[in-house]
Amino acid sequence: MKTVIGVDVLTIIDELVVPSKTAVLVIDVQNTCFNAIGGFEGAGSNVDADVANMTPIIPKTRRLLEVARAKDILIAYSEFIHRNQLGVTLMDGPNNYCVRNNPSQPDVVEGTWEARTVDELTPQNGDVVVQKSRGSAFHQTPLDNILKARGIGTVPITGVLSAGCVLFTAADAMHHGYYPLVVRDCVASYSLESHRQALAWMGTLFPIFDLAGVLAVWEKNA
């Protein structure tokens, strides 16, 4: 712990991921994201954009969630929804600006296969699932209330896209008073360059640790 202008700040991983004060966030690991390039990286402007750049995080995230459940650590999923079941759009101009030049815009409908979390990481009994229509998993969802009620201080973040909803959720988590700990090998983007840039930027503001480091702390807390 370090004191910065009179405020105690957690800085080391052993302090940050104490199981009783931690909740894992799984951001937008949905069928739509892992079956076709989409979002603001999907316009063909990134020559390295590929779904294959995303899939390696699935087994790593599954391992993280297995250990989290064994330690009774809360897991919360977000799923990005663009239209409700009645077909009404939940989006607006400012939030569609980032996909304005894409040949096809993301249009995920509530309740469809595209909207669901991938089978490998299916939410289990006791997990939390929130639907959102903005980048941050905190925006107009019950996530903050749920975490505050449980005394959560740190939210290890997994999911996609590193330069999109992961980044937006991390920034919003900080604004809500949480430490957004980005799990480096459990986040991804279609574009490797976009992923690298996002991690570099987030690393200047938020704690970033590898999966192995997080699991090592949890094992010590057995």
C-alpha positions in Angstrom: 0.0 0.0 0.0 1.1 3.5 -0.8 -0.2 6.8 0.5 -0.8 9.5 -2.1 -1.8 13.0 -0.9 -3.2 11.5 2.3 -5.1 8.6 0.6 -4.1 5.0 1.0 -3.7 3.4 -2.5 -3.5 -0.4 -3.1 -0.6 -1.1 -5.4 0.4 -4.7 -5.1 -1.5 -7.7 -6.4 -1.8 -9.4 -3.0 -3.7 -6.4 -1.7 -5.8 -5.9 -4.9 -7.4 -9.3 -5.3 -8.3 -10.4 -1.8 -11.1 -12.9 -2.5 -13.6 -11.4 -0.2 -13.2 -7.9 -1.8 -13.1 -9.0 -5.4 -15.6 -9.7 -8.2 -14.6 -10.8 -11.7 -16.1 -9.0 -14.7 -16.6 -10.9 -18.0 -17.2 -8.3 -20.7 -19.2 -9.1 -23.8 -17.8 -12.6 -24.5 -20.8 -13.3 -26.7 -21.4 -15.5 -29.7 -21.7 -12.6 -32.0 -18.2 -11.4 -31.1 -16.5 -14.7 -31.6 -18.0 -15.7 -34.9 -17.4 -12.6 -37.1 -15.4 -9.4 -36.9 -17.6 -6.6 -35.7 -17.6 -3.4 -33.8 -15.4 -0.4 -34.5 -12.5 -2.7 -35.5 -14.5 -4.5 -38.2 -14.4 -2.0 -41.1 -11.5 -3.6 -42.8 -9.2 -0.8 -41.9 -7.1 -3.1 -39.7 -5.2 -5.6 -41.8 -4.5 -7.7 -38.7 -8.1 -7.9 -37.5 -9.1 -11.5 -37.1 -11.4 -13.5 -34.8 -8.5 -15.8 -34.2 -6.8 -13.0 -32.2 -9.7 -13.3 -29.7 -10.2 -17.0 -29.1 -7.1 -17.7 -27.0 -8.7 -15.8 -24.1 -11.6 -18.3 -23.7 -9.6 -21.2 -22.0 -7.7 -18.7 -19.9 -10.8 -17.0 -18.8 -12.5 -20.3 -18.1 -9.6 -21.2 -15.8 -10.0 -17.9 -14.0 -13.7 -18.4 -13.5 -13.2 -22.0 -12.3 -10.9 -20.8 -9.5 -13.1 -17.8 -8.7 -16.1 -20.0 -8.2 -14.1 -22.4 -6.0 -13.2 -19.4 -3.8 -16.8 -18.1 -3.7 -15.7 -15.0 -5.7 -18.6 -13.2 -7.4 -18.6 -13.3 -11.2 -20.6 -10.7 -13.2 -21.1 -10.9 -17.0 -22.1 -8.1 -19.3 -23.8 -8.7 -22.7 -24.1 -5.9 -25.2 -27.6 -5.6 -26.7 -28.4 -3.2 -29.5 -32.2 -3.8 -29.9 -34.7 -5.2 -27.5 -37.0 -8.2 -28.2 -39.6 -5.8 -29.8 -37.0 -4.6 -32.2 -36.6 -1.1 -30.7 -33.1 0.2 -31.0 -31.3 1.0 -27.7 -28.5 2.9 -29.5 -28.0 6.6 -30.3 -25.9 8.7 -32.7 -22.9 9.3 -30.4 -22.5 5.6 -29.6 -22.9 4.6 -33.3 -20.3 7.1 -34.4 -17.5 4.6 -33.9 -19.1 2.2 -36.4 -20.3 4.8 -38.9 -17.9 3.6 -41.7 -18.4 -0.1 -41.2 -19.9 -2.0 -44.1 -22.1 -3.7 -41.5 -22.9 -2.4 -38.1 -23.4 -4.6 -35.0 -27.1 -5.2 -34.3 -27.5 -7.7 -31.5 -31.1 -8.4 -30.5 -32.1 -9.3 -26.9 -32.7 -13.0 -26.4 -31.0 -14.3 -29.5 -28.1 -16.7 -29.9 -25.9 -13.9 -30.9 -26.6 -12.1 -27.6 -25.6 -15.0 -25.4 -22.3 -15.6 -23.7 -20.3 -18.3 -25.5 -21.0 -21.9 -24.3 -17.5 -22.4 -22.9 -18.1 -19.6 -20.4 -21.8 -20.0 -19.8 -22.9 -18.2 -16.6 -23.6 -20.5 -13.7 -26.0 -20.4 -10.7 -25.0 -17.5 -8.5 -23.4 -15.5 -11.3 -24.7 -12.1 -12.2 -25.6 -11.2 -15.8 -26.3 -7.6 -16.9 -27.4 -6.4 -20.3 -26.1 -3.1 -21.5 -26.3 -0.8 -24.6 -23.2 1.3 -24.0 -19.6 0.5 -23.7 -19.4 0.4 -19.9 -20.9 -2.4 -18.0 -21.8 0.1 -15.3 -23.9 2.5 -17.5 -27.6 2.2 -16.5 -27.2 -1.3 -15.2 -27.5 -2.6 -11.6 -23.8 -3.7 -11.5 -22.6 -0.9 -9.2 -25.4 -1.5 -6.7 -24.7 -5.3 -6.6 -21.0 -4.8 -6.1 -21.4 -2.1 -3.4 -23.8 -4.3 -1.5 -21.1 -7.0 -1.3 -18.3 -4.6 -0.3 -16.3 -5.2 -3.5 -13.2 -3.1 -4.0 -11.5 -4.6 -7.0 -12.9 -5.9 -10.3 -10.5 -8.0 -12.4 -11.7 -7.4 -15.9 -11.8 -10.0 -18.7 -13.4 -10.0 -22.1 -13.6 -8.0 -25.3 -12.7 -5.6 -26.9 -9.6 -4.3 -25.2 -9.9 -1.0 -27.0 -13.6 -0.9 -26.6 -15.9 -2.1 -23.9 -13.0 -3.4 -21.7 -11.4 0.0 -21.7 -14.7 1.8 -21.2 -15.7 -0.5 -18.3 -12.3 -0.1 -16.7 -12.5 3.7 -16.8 -16.0 3.7 -15.4 -15.1 1.2 -12.7 -12.5 3.7 -11.5 -15.0 6.5 -11.5 -17.3 4.3 -9.4 -14.6 3.8 -6.8 -13.3 0.3 -7.8 -9.8 -0.8 -8.8 -10.2 -2.0 -12.4 -7.6 -4.7 -12.6 -7.1 -5.8 -16.2 -6.2 -9.4 -16.6 -3.7 -9.1 -19.4 -4.1 -12.5 -21.1 -7.9 -12.6 -20.6 -8.7 -9.6 -22.7 -8.5 -9.3 -26.5 -9.4 -7.4 -29.6 -9.8 -8.4 -33.3 -6.8 -6.2 -34.1 -3.5 -7.0 -32.4 -2.2 -3.5 -32.8 -5.4 -2.1 -31.3 -5.0 -4.6 -28.4 -1.4 -3.5 -27.8 -2.3 0.2 -27.9 -5.2 -0.3 -25.5 -3.1 -2.3 -23.0 -0.3 0.3 -23.1 -2.8 3.1 -22.4 -4.7 1.3 -19.7 -1.4 0.3 -18.1 -0.7 4.0 -17.4 -3.9 4.3 -15.3 -5.0 0.9 -14.0 -3.3 -2.2 -12.5 -2.6 -4.9 -15.1 -1.5 -8.4 -14.1 -1.3 -11.8 -15.8 -3.7 -14.6 -15.1 -0.9 -16.5 -13.3 -0.4 -13.7 -10.9 -4.0 -13.4 -9.9 -4.4 -17.2 -9.4 -1.2 -17.3 -7.3 -2.7 -14.9 -4.8 -6.0 -16.8 -4.7 -4.1 -20.1 -4.1 -2.3 -18.4 -1.1 -5.7 -17.5 0.3 -6.8 -21.1 0.3 
